[in-house]
Amino acid sequence: MISHPSRHCTVELQALPSRIGQVRRIVSAQLRYWHLDSLIDRASLGVTELLSNVHRHAQPDKTCTVEIELDLGRLKVSVRDHDPRLPVVDDAEPLATCGRGLAMVAAVSESWGARPDGESGKVVWFTLPTASPAVAPPARPLRRAVQDAAARRFAEVAPATEALRPDHAPARSAVAG
């Protein structure tokens, strides 16, 4: 359960290939801190694609701001740059090596979009749900209270450690790590 109604993290950077990896690690660490480990892969992919677009297309410079915000039930990742041109999703050729970034962002996110930011910039963003609309976990069977004193003493005894030992030792690796 999220105890704070809103959480926020901002990183300013030059969208250079070496910095993109650093921002991906920052986003991953922040999501771990917020206990949102299940969103790390999708958020990292999305922020990588948005920063790659800034690196490839933004004019006049590659300066941008990555913002991640956790609001109840939703993580929003946005990238703000100084190029007012809004991105266009193109149909990439089957053998093309680029041109699929925004389509991938759309595929892994709940929603995404782009909007002008003043007269000299834009914001491209995507959202991820923080809780999956999964079916409630099955109810655990209720334990019966042990009524008999002898049965209660038996239930409190831990199993013998000999029964838990494997018949053979596990294999060990010669590789460190």
N, C-alpha and C positions, 0 to 999 in steps of 0.2 A: 504494500500500500504506500502511496506517495504521501509523505507527511507535509510537504510544502506545496502550496497551490501552483507555484510557478518556479522554474529554475532556468538559468540562463548562462551561456558561455559564449564568448566572442574571441576570435583570433583574427588579427590583421596580418597580411603577408603579401609577398610578391608571388604570383602563381607560376613558379618555376618548378620543373620536375622534381628537384631535390626537396623543395618545400612541401609539395603535395603529399609525399610520404610522411613527413613530419605531422602535417595536419591530420592525416588519416590516423596516426597513432594518438594524437591529442583527442580526437573524437572518440576513438575506442576507449581510451582511459576514462574520459568523462562519462561515457555510457556505463562502464563498469562501476564507477563511483556511484552512479544513480541506480545501480542494480538492474540495468537494462541490457544485459549481455546478449539476449536473443536478438537485439536490433543491430549489433555491431557490424555484421557482414553487410546487411543492406544499407546501413547508414554510410559505411566506409566506401562501398561501391558508388553510391549516389554522390557523395562529396568529391570523390576522385573524378567522376565524370564531369561534374560542374566546374571543378578547378581546371581540368584539362581543357574545357571549352574556353575558360578565361585565358589560359596560356596560349591557346591556338588562335582565338578570334578577337580578344579585347583590344581596343584602341582607345586612347593613346598610350596607356601603360598597362602593366599587369598587376597593379595594386588592387587588392580586393579584401573583403571582410567576410569571414565565415562565421555564421551565428547558429548556434543550436539552442533551442528553447523547448523545455519540457513543460507542457501544460497538462492538466488532468486528462489522461487518456490519449495524448498525442505528442509525438516528438516532431518538431519542425526544424528542418535544416535549410538554411538559406545562404546564398553567396551573392554579395553585392559588389559590383565593379563600376568602373567609370566610363563604360561604353554604353551609349543610349540605345544601340541596336538590339532589338529583342531576338532571341534565338528562334530558329525555324526548324521544325522536325522534317527532315527529308527522308524519302524512301531510299535506303542504301541499296546499291547493287549487291547481288549475292556474294560476289568475291571481293567487295570493297573492304579495305582495312580500317576505315574510319567512317563516321557518319551515323553511328548507332547509339551514341551516348545518351541522348535524351529519351530515346525509345527504351533503353535499359532502365533509366531512372523511372520512367512511367511504369515499366513492368514490375519493379520491386517496391514501388511506393503506393500508398493509399491514394494520394493526389499529388499534383505538381503544377507549377505554373511559373509565369514570368510577368513582371510589371515594371513600368518605368519608375525610376527613383530620381525625382527632380528633373532637371533639364539635361543632366550630364551623366546619367547612369541607369542601371537597372538592378533588379533583384530577381534571381531565379531560385526557386524553393521547391521542396518536396516534404511530405509528411508521412510518418509511419505510426500506426497504432501501437500504443504501449502495452495493451492487453489484448490477447487474441480472443475473438468471440467463440472460444472453445466451449464444448459441452462441459458442464460441471463434472468434477471427478466423481467416480462412483462412491457411494457412502460406504464407510468401513463398517463391518459388522460389529455390533456392540458386544463387549466382553461380558460374560456372565460372572457374577460375583461368586467366589468360591465360598461355599457354606461350611463344608466340613473342615475341621481344624487340621486333620491329617493331610487332607488334600491341599490345604493352604500351605503347609510346611513343604510339601513336595513341589508346589508351584514356585516357591521362592528359591529353590536350590538351582544354582547355575549349572549348565551342562558341563560335563568333564572336558577339559582342554584336549585330552587325547583324542576325543571323537572329532575335534575340529582340525587336527593335523592331517595334511595330505600324506598319501602313501609314499610319495617321492618329493625330492626338493625341486623347486622351480628352476627352469633354465636360466642361466645368467649370461648377459651379453658382455663381450670383451670391449665394446665400444663405450667410451665415457659419455655420460650425459643422460 
